[in-house]
Amino acid sequence: SRNKRLGVNCTLLSANEGGVLGLPDDRRGFRVDSFVTDSVGELAGMKVGDVMIEIAGQRVPAICTKETLVTMINSTKDNMDVPIVVLRDRKNLTLQVRWKR
């Protein structure tokens, strides 16, 4: 299976940053810093500053790297809506992302 791309540049939150956003100790998130224009992430409605906390029902764990995120994304199915939960303004928002084959 080919690598899927969200088309976003993101940063893993520190434990401190996660705590400030109200995430429990065993969870983290990836903050969206910038986009590739017309990328899958942008088309799904992601905004700079959103924090991805769940991908296809899997929570972003406290111990993870960018590779974890890549693995989570690549394990999703093509041609189906994949829910990605982001924190925006301290509220959970579910965006539907779709990778076309």
QUICOR-V233680 format. One line per field, one symbol per residue. ss: DSSP state (H for helix, E for strand, - for the rest). burial: + if it has 24 or more other ideal C-beta (glycine too) atoms within 12 Angstrom, else -. Layout:
ss: ???
burial: ???
//
This chain:
ss: -------EEEEE--HHHHHH------E--EEEEEE----HHHH-------EEEEE--EE-E----HHHHHHHHH------EEEEEEEE--EEEEEEEE---
burial: ---+-+-+-+-++----+--+-+---++++++--+----++--+-+--++++++++--+++--+---++--++--+-----+-+++++-----++-+-+--
//
